[in-house]
Amino acid sequence: MRRSEHDPPTRTARSRRSTVVRSFNEAAHKRTEVLEPARTRPIREPSAELQAATSEDRDVIAHGARAALALGALGVVYGDLGTSPLYTEQFIFTVHRNAAHADVAGVYGIVSLIFWALLIEVTLKYAVFILRAHNRGDGGIMALTAVVERKRVARSTVLVALGVFGAGLFLGDGMITPAISVTSAVGGLSVVSPSLARLVVPLSLAILIALFVVQRFGTGAVGWMFGPVVLVFFLAIAALGMREVVAHPGVVQGLSPVWGVRFLADHGAAGWLTLGGVVLCCTGAEAMSADRGHFGAGPIRFTWLTVVLPAVMICYLGQAALILSHPRIVASPSFNPFFQMVPHALLVPMVVLATLATIIASQAVVTGSFSVARQAAQLGLLPRLRTVHTSKIEGQIYVPIINWLLCAGVATLVIVFRNPNTLGNIYGVAVTGTFVLNTILFVAISRALWKTPKLRLAALATLFLTVDLAFFSSNLTKLLDGAYLPLAVGLVAAVVMLTWRRGARIVTRNRTEAEGSLEEFLERLRFARPPIMRLPGTAIYVAPGVHTTPLAMRTLVEHNRALHERVLIVSVQPVGIPHVDRADRFATEIVGGGLFKVTHLTIRVGYRDPWRVPDALVLARKEGFLDRNLDLEHASYFVSRMTIVPTGAPGLARWRKGLFVTMARNADSPVEHFGLPVARTAMTTSKIAI
């Protein structure tokens, strides 16, 4: 039974503080969604001050000076976009030489396409528009997917499936980007001396494997160097490009859209296929949205417009000028316009600097993959994953299984494809697929939440999807060359996540039936014969919710006819936002009556919040959500681990049930996942059919 009027009042906030219902929201989403309150939580109108603090215009922005945030964004956000000049024009003029000729029309046409791709795809779409769509400050395709699901946008089932597929494509892209970036940088050795070309693959492989090996130590010790190193790299490539542009200023004419349109019109299908190489200049555009929660939209836009875009565009113009002035170098086996701009005396230092920049870019991709996997797990799309916090800084994590899967994939790509040009043949499908899916999610959010007029939204959607689909379709021709690999990774990842999501819902339903009502269970204990023996101390049960009886509690009572004097049931409730405010993190209820009353505490966590239950309980006691004299330091923890038994019941195909069972068996232990003290935790095993 529920608490009576004689029972102590439920603690949902500090006694000296009025309790209110707060809302979870996104900055630009002009619709309020109030978090469903616990039944025992008083409902009052928020004060004007609180409404302002929790309004839909609220944004989560990292603290720090604008210059510091901008410098940090250089090293984390723009590693890929900044290193794309290492291989983009080399790939275009080598692989697509049927259309990309080393003459004025060909060179100006390629420069024009690169410039307008950066302007439309990166500047207009991502910097101006996509950065507006976020999940209370957090960006990236997983954050947008969480918004679509939580806000129940029309056709949310289909949109969530597309978002999950996009997250899978991001993981597929995470294998290609480090491989192509590092081999491009190390490939500068062949320009230093042709005899060094044989060292490119083994040296690239050694660097990349070392990168994955050191992940478990974290990047905190050297992370402060990322921004300055990449800034020096941008200044260097801008200086190299400007040197060539000053010598051949006419190349600036290539910025006109006329040259790009003429190039596509003159070369037909060959020109359209060239877009598969042009899109390499947009490598890493998704990072602008994905890392929004770390730096904020302002510093990311500022850095792009003032540093990154000018530097990379000057570098592209410089390479174009070099090709125009020395057209025969295109046919050279060691053709590399980036390193051929570098004076011979500076070649080795530039190779070192470029390698450092690509390592930093690869680090950003790897840590981004960790974050995506963790977000997916906390949103219920993956089983519990072992996650190691490598520093006291939020977000610096290490997910071993993702790390070694990426390592195996990257090493395989380097060994099989060996050089940037062949790697470029498999790049593009994953990243352009993510472009398309981001546009679709953005349009859905804009219409459903912001009520953007249909005509204006149609114009934007037409522009962005035209560019996205042009890039995507031109890259589909690479499927036979190996581009199916990242696409297959994305598809497999999406199937895995959707299978886990569906299987977890079935297991939850069956587990709820097996657990039975907590109220009825406690009511029966009051009249049990012989009476239930009370054990001294405090028992803490980690369970899915308040409505059902924790299986570990039911097992203890049924087998030992005993129950602890003080019982606390803890449920961790994931919420589809990055972080839950401190005042909204906890809610308590009293369930049962008489001698068999138990306290239920709900811990709400965002997908970037830690799931350490003991730490949360200490905070809840400090905040007044639990009794001050509750002994947490000596309490015993009880958890129940499910053994999933596949059956012939409908709901999932047999092969998907097998996949779900395999994932469940390899999920992280609940003791480790919830950070429970091993010496004071007892685990029971229960069988649940699926």
LOPA-45245 format. One record per residue (C-alpha): residue number from 1; residue in three letters; x, y, z. Coordinates in steps of 0.1 Angstrom, whole numbers, plus 5000, padded with zeros to 4 digits. Layout:
% LOPA-45245
- NUM  ALA  X  Y  Z
...
END
This chain:
% LOPA-45245
- 1  MET  5000  5000  5000
- 2  ARG  5010  5036  4995
- 3  ARG  5021  5058  5024
- 4  SER  4993  5068  5048
- 5  GLU  4986  5102  5063
- 6  HIS  5005  5090  5095
- 7  ASP  5036  5080  5076
- 8  PRO  5066  5104  5073
- 9  PRO  5063  5127  5043
- 10  THR  5081  5118  5011
- 11  ARG  5113  5136  5007
- 12  THR  5116  5151  4972
- 13  ALA  5136  5182  4980
- 14  ARG  5153  5200  5009
- 15  SER  5128  5208  5036
- 16  ARG  5138  5245  5035
- 17  ARG  5133  5247  4997
- 18  SER  5100  5248  4979
- 19  THR  5096  5219  4955
- 20  VAL  5088  5226  4918
- 21  VAL  5085  5206  4886
- 22  ARG  5113  5214  4862
- 23  SER  5114  5209  4825
- 24  PHE  5140  5193  4803
- 25  ASN  5144  5211  4770
- 26  GLU  5165  5222  4741
- 27  ALA  5178  5257  4734
- 28  ALA  5160  5264  4702
- 29  HIS  5131  5240  4705
- 30  LYS  5101  5263  4710
- 31  ARG  5079  5238  4728
- 32  THR  5079  5229  4765
- 33  GLU  5081  5194  4777
- 34  VAL  5077  5189  4814
- 35  LEU  5093  5159  4830
- 36  GLU  5066  5136  4844
- 37  PRO  5068  5141  4882
- 38  ALA  5068  5114  4908
- 39  ARG  5034  5108  4922
- 40  THR  5044  5121  4956
- 41  ARG  5060  5152  4943
- 42  PRO  5041  5184  4950
- 43  ILE  5032  5203  4918
- 44  ARG  5036  5241  4919
- 45  GLU  5040  5267  4893
- 46  PRO  5077  5276  4888
- 47  SER  5088  5310  4898
- 48  ALA  5097  5335  4871
- 49  GLU  5134  5331  4880
- 50  LEU  5131  5293  4876
- 51  GLN  5112  5296  4844
- 52  ALA  5140  5318  4829
- 53  ALA  5166  5293  4841
- 54  THR  5148  5263  4825
- 55  SER  5133  5279  4795
- 56  GLU  5135  5264  4760
- 57  ASP  5162  5290  4752
- 58  ARG  5186  5275  4777
- 59  ASP  5219  5264  4763
- 60  VAL  5247  5244  4778
- 61  ILE  5280  5260  4769
- 62  ALA  5314  5251  4783
- 63  HIS  5328  5276  4807
- 64  GLY  5359  5295  4797
- 65  ALA  5372  5325  4778
- 66  ARG  5362  5327  4741
- 67  ALA  5398  5325  4730
- 68  ALA  5404  5294  4751
- 69  LEU  5373  5277  4738
- 70  ALA  5382  5287  4702
- 71  LEU  5417  5273  4706
- 72  GLY  5403  5241  4721
- 73  ALA  5379  5238  4692
- 74  LEU  5408  5240  4667
- 75  GLY  5423  5208  4681
- 76  VAL  5391  5188  4687
- 77  VAL  5366  5200  4662
- 78  TYR  5387  5209  4631
- 79  GLY  5413  5182  4630
- 80  ASP  5397  5164  4601
- 81  LEU  5386  5195  4581
- 82  GLY  5420  5211  4587
- 83  THR  5440  5181  4574
- 84  SER  5418  5174  4543
- 85  PRO  5441  5196  4521
- 86  LEU  5467  5169  4526
- 87  TYR  5449  5145  4502
- 88  THR  5418  5162  4486
- 89  GLU  5434  5177  4454
- 90  GLN  5459  5149  4452
- 91  PHE  5430  5124  4450
- 92  ILE  5409  5145  4426
- 93  PHE  5437  5151  4400
- 94  THR  5449  5115  4403
- 95  VAL  5418  5094  4404
- 96  HIS  5395  5117  4384
- 97  ARG  5420  5129  4358
- 98  ASN  5395  5122  4330
- 99  ALA  5377  5153  4341
- 100  ALA  5401  5171  4363
- 101  HIS  5426  5183  4337
- 102  ALA  5457  5204  4347
- 103  ASP  5444  5234  4327
- 104  VAL  5426  5266  4336
- 105  ALA  5391  5252  4332
- 106  GLY  5399  5220  4351
- 107  VAL  5418  5236  4380
- 108  TYR  5395  5266  4384
- 109  GLY  5365  5242  4382
- 110  ILE  5379  5220  4410
- 111  VAL  5387  5250  4432
- 112  SER  5352  5264  4426
- 113  LEU  5336  5231  4436
- 114  ILE  5357  5228  4467
- 115  PHE  5350  5264  4478
- 116  TRP  5312  5261  4473
- 117  ALA  5311  5227  4490
- 118  LEU  5327  5242  4520
- 119  LEU  5304  5273  4518
- 120  ILE  5271  5254  4514
- 121  GLU  5278  5221  4532
- 122  VAL  5300  5232  4561
- 123  THR  5294  5270  4566
- 124  LEU  5257  5274  4557
- 125  LYS  5244  5240  4567
- 126  TYR  5264  5230  4597
- 127  ALA  5278  5263  4611
- 128  VAL  5246  5283  4606
- 129  PHE  5217  5259  4608
- 130  ILE  5226  5224  4622
- 131  LEU  5243  5240  4652
- 132  ARG  5209  5255  4661
- 133  ALA  5194  5220  4664
- 134  HIS  5206  5204  4696
- 135  ASN  5197  5187  4728
- 136  ARG  5200  5213  4755
- 137  GLY  5234  5223  4742
- 138  ASP  5246  5188  4731
- 139  GLY  5249  5181  4693
- 140  GLY  5255  5153  4670
- 141  ILE  5233  5128  4653
- 142  MET  5227  5108  4685
- 143  ALA  5215  5140  4703
- 144  LEU  5191  5149  4675
- 145  THR  5178  5113  4675
- 146  ALA  5172  5116  4713
- 147  VAL  5153  5149  4707
- 148  VAL  5131  5133  4680
- 149  GLU  5122  5104  4702
- 150  ARG  5116  5124  4734
- 151  LYS  5096  5151  4717
- 152  ARG  5076  5124  4698
- 153  VAL  5081  5141  4665
- 154  ALA  5058  5128  4637
- 155  ARG  5071  5095  4622
- 156  SER  5095  5093  4651
- 157  THR  5100  5056  4647
- 158  VAL  5113  5060  4612
- 159  LEU  5134  5090  4621
- 160  VAL  5149  5072  4651
- 161  ALA  5159  5043  4629
- 162  LEU  5175  5067  4605
- 163  GLY  5194  5084  4633
- 164  VAL  5206  5051  4646
- 165  PHE  5218  5042  4611
- 166  GLY  5236  5076  4610
- 167  ALA  5253  5068  4642
- 168  GLY  5265  5035  4627
- 169  LEU  5278  5054  4597
- 170  PHE  5297  5077  4620
- 171  LEU  5314  5046  4635
- 172  GLY  5322  5033  4600
- 173  ASP  5337  5067  4591
- 174  GLY  5358  5064  4623
- 175  MET  5378  5037  4607
- 176  ILE  5386  5054  4574
- 177  THR  5395  5089  4586
- 178  PRO  5425  5080  4608
- 179  ALA  5438  5057  4580
- 180  ILE  5435  5082  4552
- 181  SER  5448  5112  4573
- 182  VAL  5479  5095  4587
- 183  THR  5489  5078  4555
- 184  SER  5486  5111  4537
- 185  ALA  5508  5129  4562
- 186  VAL  5534  5102  4563
- 187  GLY  5532  5100  4525
- 188  GLY  5552  5132  4524
- 189  LEU  5583  5111  4529
- 190  SER  5580  5100  4493
- 191  VAL  5584  5136  4483
- 192  VAL  5614  5140  4505
- 193  SER  5629  5110  4488
- 194  PRO  5613  5083  4466
- 195  SER  5633  5057  4484
- 196  LEU  5614  5064  4516
- 197  ALA  5581  5055  4500
- 198  ARG  5583  5019  4512
- 199  LEU  5583  5032  4548
- 200  VAL  5549  5049  4545
- 201  VAL  5527  5019  4553
- 202  PRO  5547  5003  4582
- 203  LEU  5553  5038  4598
- 204  SER  5516  5047  4594
- 205  LEU  5506  5014  4608
- 206  ALA  5529  5018  4638
- 207  ILE  5516  5053  4645
- 208  LEU  5480  5043  4643
- 209  ILE  5484  5012  4665
- 210  ALA  5503  5033  4691
- 211  LEU  5474  5057  4690
- 212  PHE  5449  5030  4700
- 213  VAL  5473  5015  4726
- 214  VAL  5476  5047  4745
- 215  GLN  5438  5054  4746
- 216  ARG  5434  5036  4780
- 217  PHE  5457  5062  4795
- 218  GLY  5436  5091  4783
- 219  THR  5446  5123  4766
- 220  GLY  5445  5147  4795
- 221  ALA  5483  5148  4798
- 222  VAL  5488  5160  4762
- 223  GLY  5453  5174  4754
- 224  TRP  5464  5210  4761
- 225  MET  5488  5207  4732
- 226  PHE  5461  5199  4706
- 227  GLY  5449  5234  4700
- 228  PRO  5483  5251  4697
- 229  VAL  5497  5224  4674
- 230  VAL  5467  5225  4650
- 231  LEU  5469  5264  4651
- 232  VAL  5505  5262  4640
- 233  PHE  5495  5237  4613
- 234  PHE  5468  5261  4600
- 235  LEU  5492  5290  4599
- 236  ALA  5517  5269  4581
- 237  ILE  5493  5257  4554
- 238  ALA  5480  5292  4549
- 239  ALA  5515  5305  4545
- 240  LEU  5524  5278  4520
- 241  GLY  5492  5285  4500
- 242  MET  5496  5322  4501
- 243  ARG  5532  5319  4487
- 244  GLU  5518  5302  4456
- 245  VAL  5487  5325  4453
- 246  VAL  5509  5356  4454
- 247  ALA  5530  5342  4425
- 248  HIS  5498  5333  4405
- 249  PRO  5470  5356  4418
- 250  GLY  5447  5347  4388
- 251  VAL  5438  5315  4406
- 252  VAL  5415  5335  4429
- 253  GLN  5390  5336  4399
- 254  GLY  5383  5299  4407
- 255  LEU  5361  5310  4437
- 256  SER  5334  5320  4412
- 257  PRO  5305  5295  4410
- 258  VAL  5306  5299  4372
- 259  TRP  5337  5277  4370
- 260  GLY  5322  5249  4390
- 261  VAL  5289  5250  4370
- 262  ARG  5309  5250  4338
- 263  PHE  5330  5221  4349
- 264  LEU  5300  5199  4357
- 265  ALA  5282  5209  4325
- 266  ASP  5313  5203  4303
- 267  HIS  5322  5169  4317
- 268  GLY  5288  5153  4323
- 269  ALA  5290  5119  4341
- 270  ALA  5328  5123  4346
- 271  GLY  5322  5157  4363
- 272  TRP  5295  5142  4385
- 273  LEU  5318  5114  4396
- 274  THR  5344  5140  4405
- 275  LEU  5321  5151  4433
- 276  GLY  5331  5119  4450
- 277  GLY  5366  5134  4454
- 278  VAL  5354  5170  4461
- 279  VAL  5335  5158  4492
- 280  LEU  5368  5149  4508
- 281  CYS  5372  5186  4516
- 282  CYS  5342  5183  4540
- 283  THR  5358  5155  4560
- 284  GLY  5349  5161  4597
- 285  ALA  5320  5185  4592
- 286  GLU  5299  5163  4615
- 287  ALA  5323  5171  4643
- 288  MET  5311  5207  4643
- 289  SER  5277  5195  4656
- 290  ALA  5290  5165  4676
- 291  ASP  5314  5186  4697
- 292  ARG  5289  5215  4703
- 293  GLY  5284  5206  4739
- 294  HIS  5321  5209  4747
- 295  PHE  5327  5244  4732
- 296  GLY  5293  5260  4724
- 297  ALA  5281  5272  4690
- 298  GLY  5297  5306  4692
- 299  PRO  5333  5295  4695
- 300  ILE  5329  5268  4669
- 301  ARG  5314  5293  4643
- 302  PHE  5340  5319  4652
- 303  THR  5369  5296  4647
- 304  TRP  5356  5282  4615
- 305  LEU  5350  5316  4599
- 306  THR  5382  5333  4611
- 307  VAL  5408  5306  4611
- 308  VAL  5399  5273  4595
- 309  LEU  5380  5283  4564
- 310  PRO  5405  5310  4553
- 311  ALA  5435  5287  4560
- 312  VAL  5422  5256  4542
- 313  MET  5409  5276  4513
- 314  ILE  5442  5295  4508
- 315  CYS  5459  5261  4509
- 316  TYR  5436  5247  4482
- 317  LEU  5441  5278  4461
- 318  GLY  5479  5275  4465
- 319  GLN  5478  5238  4453
- 320  ALA  5457  5249  4424
- 321  ALA  5482  5276  4415
- 322  LEU  5511  5250  4417
- 323  ILE  5493  5226  4394
- 324  LEU  5486  5254  4369
- 325  SER  5522  5265  4369
- 326  HIS  5536  5230  4367
- 327  PRO  5509  5209  4350
- 328  ARG  5533  5180  4343
- 329  ILE  5536  5171  4380
- 330  VAL  5501  5156  4379
- 331  ALA  5515  5127  4359
- 332  SER  5543  5121  4384
- 333  PRO  5542  5089  4405
- 334  SER  5550  5110  4435
- 335  PHE  5524  5136  4428
- 336  ASN  5514  5154  4460
- 337  PRO  5505  5190  4456
- 338  PHE  5505  5198  4493
- 339  PHE  5540  5187  4500
- 340  GLN  5553  5199  4466
- 341  MET  5544  5234  4477
- 342  VAL  5568  5231  4507
- 343  PRO  5604  5243  4502
- 344  HIS  5628  5213  4502
- 345  ALA  5645  5225  4534
- 346  LEU  5612  5225  4553
- 347  LEU  5599  5192  4540
- 348  VAL  5608  5170  4570
- 349  PRO  5595  5195  4596
- 350  MET  5563  5198  4576
- 351  VAL  5559  5160  4574
- 352  VAL  5563  5159  4612
- 353  LEU  5538  5188  4618
- 354  ALA  5513  5172  4594
- 355  THR  5517  5139  4611
- 356  LEU  5511  5155  4645
- 357  ALA  5480  5172  4631
- 358  THR  5466  5140  4616
- 359  ILE  5472  5121  4649
- 360  ILE  5452  5148  4667
- 361  ALA  5425  5145  4641
- 362  SER  5424  5108  4645
- 363  GLN  5423  5112  4683
- 364  ALA  5392  5133  4679
- 365  VAL  5375  5107  4658
- 366  VAL  5383  5079  4682
- 367  THR  5371  5098  4713
- 368  GLY  5340  5108  4693
- 369  SER  5333  5071  4686
- 370  PHE  5336  5064  4724
- 371  SER  5311  5092  4731
- 372  VAL  5286  5079  4705
- 373  ALA  5288  5043  4719
- 374  ARG  5283  5056  4754
- 375  GLN  5254  5077  4744
- 376  ALA  5238  5048  4725
- 377  ALA  5242  5026  4756
- 378  GLN  5226  5051  4779
- 379  LEU  5198  5057  4755
- 380  GLY  5190  5020  4755
- 381  LEU  5204  5012  4721
- 382  LEU  5234  4991  4733
- 383  PRO  5240  4968  4763
- 384  ARG  5261  4981  4792
- 385  LEU  5296  4988  4779
- 386  ARG  5327  4988  4801
- 387  THR  5336  5025  4802
- 388  VAL  5368  5038  4819
- 389  HIS  5370  5075  4829
- 390  THR  5406  5085  4820
- 391  SER  5405  5118  4839
- 392  LYS  5384  5140  4862
- 393  ILE  5373  5159  4831
- 394  GLU  5338  5150  4820
- 395  GLY  5337  5133  4786
- 396  GLN  5373  5119  4786
- 397  ILE  5364  5082  4785
- 398  TYR  5378  5050  4772
- 399  VAL  5355  5022  4759
- 400  PRO  5378  4991  4753
- 401  ILE  5356  4971  4729
- 402  ILE  5351  5001  4706
- 403  ASN  5388  5010  4708
- 404  TRP  5399  4976  4697
- 405  LEU  5372  4972  4670
- 406  LEU  5383  5005  4655
- 407  CYS  5420  4995  4658
- 408  ALA  5414  4963  4639
- 409  GLY  5394  4981  4612
- 410  VAL  5419  5009  4608
- 411  ALA  5449  4985  4606
- 412  THR  5431  4963  4581
- 413  LEU  5424  4993  4559
- 414  VAL  5460  5005  4559
- 415  ILE  5473  4971  4551
- 416  VAL  5448  4964  4523
- 417  PHE  5446  4998  4506
- 418  ARG  5481  5011  4514
- 419  ASN  5478  5047  4501
- 420  PRO  5456  5078  4504
- 421  ASN  5443  5075  4468
- 422  THR  5429  5039  4472
- 423  LEU  5416  5048  4507
- 424  GLY  5398  5078  4491
- 425  ASN  5380  5053  4469
- 426  ILE  5363  5038  4500
- 427  TYR  5357  5071  4517
- 428  GLY  5326  5092  4511
- 429  VAL  5296  5069  4513
- 430  ALA  5295  5069  4551
- 431  VAL  5301  5106  4556
- 432  THR  5277  5117  4528
- 433  GLY  5251  5093  4542
- 434  THR  5254  5111  4575
- 435  PHE  5250  5144  4557
- 436  VAL  5217  5133  4543
- 437  LEU  5204  5119  4576
- 438  ASN  5214  5150  4595
- 439  THR  5194  5171  4570
- 440  ILE  5164  5149  4574
- 441  LEU  5165  5151  4612
- 442  PHE  5171  5188  4611
- 443  VAL  5141  5194  4588
- 444  ALA  5118  5172  4610
- 445  ILE  5129  5191  4642
- 446  SER  5125  5225  4625
- 447  ARG  5090  5218  4614
- 448  ALA  5077  5199  4645
- 449  LEU  5094  5220  4672
- 450  TRP  5102  5254  4658
- 451  LYS  5071  5256  4635
- 452  THR  5093  5269  4606
- 453  PRO  5071  5280  4577
- 454  LYS  5068  5252  4551
- 455  LEU  5080  5274  4522
- 456  ARG  5111  5285  4539
- 457  LEU  5119  5250  4551
- 458  ALA  5113  5236  4517
- 459  ALA  5138  5260  4502
- 460  LEU  5165  5250  4528
- 461  ALA  5157  5213  4524
- 462  THR  5159  5215  4486
- 463  LEU  5193  5233  4488
- 464  PHE  5209  5210  4513
- 465  LEU  5195  5177  4500
- 466  THR  5205  5186  4465
- 467  VAL  5241  5190  4476
- 468  ASP  5239  5160  4500
- 469  LEU  5224  5136  4475
- 470  ALA  5248  5148  4447
- 471  PHE  5277  5139  4469
- 472  PHE  5261  5107  4481
- 473  SER  5251  5094  4447
- 474  SER  5285  5102  4432
- 475  ASN  5301  5081  4460
- 476  LEU  5279  5051  4454
- 477  THR  5300  5043  4423
- 478  LYS  5328  5035  4448
- 479  LEU  5309  5005  4462
- 480  LEU  5328  4980  4440
- 481  ASP  5361  4996  4450
- 482  GLY  5355  4989  4487
- 483  ALA  5331  5017  4498
- 484  TYR  5307  4990  4509
- 485  LEU  5329  4985  4540
- 486  PRO  5319  5016  4560
- 487  LEU  5283  5012  4547
- 488  ALA  5283  4976  4560
- 489  VAL  5297  4987  4593
- 490  GLY  5269  5013  4596
- 491  LEU  5243  4988  4587
- 492  VAL  5255  4962  4611
- 493  ALA  5258  4988  4639
- 494  ALA  5222  4999  4632
- 495  VAL  5209  4964  4632
- 496  VAL  5227  4957  4665
- 497  MET  5213  4988  4682
- 498  LEU  5178  4983  4670
- 499  THR  5179  4946  4679
- 500  TRP  5190  4955  4714
- 501  ARG  5164  4981  4717
- 502  ARG  5136  4958  4707
- 503  GLY  5149  4928  4728
- 504  ALA  5153  4950  4759
- 505  ARG  5117  4961  4757
- 506  ILE  5105  4925  4755
- 507  VAL  5128  4915  4784
- 508  THR  5115  4944  4804
- 509  ARG  5079  4934  4798
- 510  ASN  5086  4897  4807
- 511  ARG  5106  4908  4837
- 512  THR  5078  4930  4850
- 513  GLU  5055  4900  4848
- 514  ALA  5079  4879  4867
- 515  GLU  5086  4905  4894
- 516  GLY  5050  4912  4903
- 517  SER  5036  4942  4921
- 518  LEU  5058  4956  4949
- 519  GLU  5027  4969  4968
- 520  GLU  5011  4935  4968
- 521  PHE  5044  4918  4978
- 522  LEU  5049  4941  5008
- 523  GLU  5012  4938  5018
- 524  ARG  5016  4900  5019
- 525  LEU  5047  4903  5041
- 526  ARG  5026  4920  5068
- 527  PHE  5005  4888  5072
- 528  ALA  5031  4862  5065
- 529  ARG  5031  4831  5087
- 530  PRO  5056  4824  5102
- 531  PRO  5065  4861  5104
- 532  ILE  5093  4875  5082
- 533  MET  5125  4879  5102
- 534  ARG  5141  4913  5101
- 535  LEU  5179  4915  5096
- 536  PRO  5199  4944  5110
- 537  GLY  5214  4970  5087
- 538  THR  5204  4985  5054
- 539  ALA  5198  4967  5021
- 540  ILE  5200  4986  4988
- 541  TYR  5183  4970  4958
- 542  VAL  5191  4983  4923
- 543  ALA  5160  4977  4902
- 544  PRO  5143  4991  4871
- 545  GLY  5114  5008  4888
- 546  VAL  5091  5013  4918
- 547  HIS  5061  4994  4905
- 548  THR  5076  4958  4906
- 549  THR  5094  4938  4932
- 550  PRO  5132  4935  4927
- 551  LEU  5139  4899  4919
- 552  ALA  5168  4899  4944
- 553  MET  5144  4909  4972
- 554  ARG  5118  4883  4962
- 555  THR  5145  4856  4962
- 556  LEU  5159  4867  4996
- 557  VAL  5124  4866  5012
- 558  GLU  5112  4834  4996
- 559  HIS  5143  4814  5004
- 560  ASN  5154  4829  5037
- 561  ARG  5121  4843  5051
- 562  ALA  5141  4875  5060
- 563  LEU  5142  4911  5051
- 564  HIS  5165  4939  5063
- 565  GLU  5153  4965  5087
- 566  ARG  5159  4993  5063
- 567  VAL  5153  4988  5026
- 568  LEU  5161  5012  4998
- 569  ILE  5152  5005  4962
- 570  VAL  5172  5025  4937
- 571  SER  5162  5030  4901
- 572  VAL  5184  5047  4875
- 573  GLN  5162  5065  4850
- 574  PRO  5180  5076  4818
- 575  VAL  5167  5109  4803
- 576  GLY  5173  5120  4767
- 577  ILE  5194  5150  4775
- 578  PRO  5232  5154  4781
- 579  HIS  5231  5163  4818
- 580  VAL  5203  5164  4845
- 581  ASP  5203  5194  4867
- 582  ARG  5211  5187  4904
- 583  ALA  5177  5198  4916
- 584  ASP  5160  5174  4891
- 585  ARG  5183  5145  4897
- 586  PHE  5164  5127  4925
- 587  ALA  5128  5118  4935
- 588  THR  5117  5096  4964
- 589  GLU  5086  5076  4973
- 590  ILE  5075  5056  5003
- 591  VAL  5060  5023  4993
- 592  GLY  5041  4999  5017
- 593  GLY  5031  5005  5053
- 594  GLY  5036  4995  5089
- 595  LEU  5068  4976  5095
- 596  PHE  5072  4968  5058
- 597  LYS  5078  5003  5043
- 598  VAL  5106  5007  5018
- 599  THR  5120  5039  5003
- 600  HIS  5123  5041  4965
- 601  LEU  5148  5066  4951
- 602  THR  5148  5075  4914
- 603  ILE  5182  5088  4901
- 604  ARG  5177  5106  4868
- 605  VAL  5208  5107  4845
- 606  GLY  5215  5122  4812
- 607  TYR  5235  5103  4786
- 608  ARG  5267  5121  4796
- 609  ASP  5261  5117  4833
- 610  PRO  5279  5089  4853
- 611  TRP  5259  5060  4865
- 612  ARG  5278  5055  4898
- 613  VAL  5250  5046  4923
- 614  PRO  5270  5049  4956
- 615  ASP  5282  5085  4947
- 616  ALA  5246  5095  4937
- 617  LEU  5232  5081  4970
- 618  VAL  5257  5101  4990
- 619  LEU  5246  5132  4971
- 620  ALA  5209  5124  4976
- 621  ARG  5215  5121  5014
- 622  LYS  5233  5154  5014
- 623  GLU  5206  5171  4994
- 624  GLY  5179  5158  5019
- 625  PHE  5163  5132  4996
- 626  LEU  5173  5104  5020
- 627  ASP  5173  5103  5058
- 628  ARG  5205  5119  5072
- 629  ASN  5211  5089  5095
- 630  LEU  5208  5063  5066
- 631  ASP  5240  5042  5068
- 632  LEU  5252  5041  5033
- 633  GLU  5288  5033  5042
- 634  HIS  5280  4998  5055
- 635  ALA  5249  4990  5035
- 636  SER  5246  4958  5015
- 637  TYR  5238  4960  4978
- 638  PHE  5217  4934  4959
- 639  VAL  5214  4932  4922
- 640  SER  5198  4906  4899
- 641  ARG  5214  4896  4866
- 642  MET  5192  4883  4839
- 643  THR  5199  4851  4820
- 644  ILE  5180  4855  4787
- 645  VAL  5165  4823  4774
- 646  PRO  5154  4824  4737
- 647  THR  5120  4808  4730
- 648  GLY  5096  4805  4700
- 649  ALA  5076  4835  4712
- 650  PRO  5069  4862  4686
- 651  GLY  5085  4897  4687
- 652  LEU  5119  4891  4673
- 653  ALA  5133  4868  4645
- 654  ARG  5152  4838  4657
- 655  TRP  5186  4852  4645
- 656  ARG  5179  4885  4662
- 657  LYS  5171  4867  4694
- 658  GLY  5205  4849  4691
- 659  LEU  5222  4883  4686
- 660  PHE  5204  4898  4716
- 661  VAL  5214  4869  4738
- 662  THR  5250  4871  4727
- 663  MET  5251  4908  4735
- 664  ALA  5234  4903  4769
- 665  ARG  5259  4877  4779
- 666  ASN  5288  4900  4771
- 667  ALA  5273  4931  4787
- 668  ASP  5292  4948  4814
- 669  SER  5285  4935  4849
- 670  PRO  5259  4956  4868
- 671  VAL  5283  4957  4897
- 672  GLU  5309  4976  4875
- 673  HIS  5283  4995  4855
- 674  PHE  5267  5010  4886
- 675  GLY  5300  5014  4904
- 676  LEU  5288  4992  4933
- 677  PRO  5313  4981  4961
- 678  VAL  5323  4945  4952
- 679  ALA  5328  4934  4988
- 680  ARG  5293  4945  4998
- 681  THR  5273  4934  4968
- 682  ALA  5254  4902  4963
- 683  MET  5242  4891  4929
- 684  THR  5214  4867  4921
- 685  THR  5207  4852  4887
- 686  SER  5172  4850  4872
- 687  LYS  5160  4835  4839
- 688  ILE  5139  4856  4816
- 689  ALA  5123  4843  4784
- 690  ILE  5124  4862  4752
END
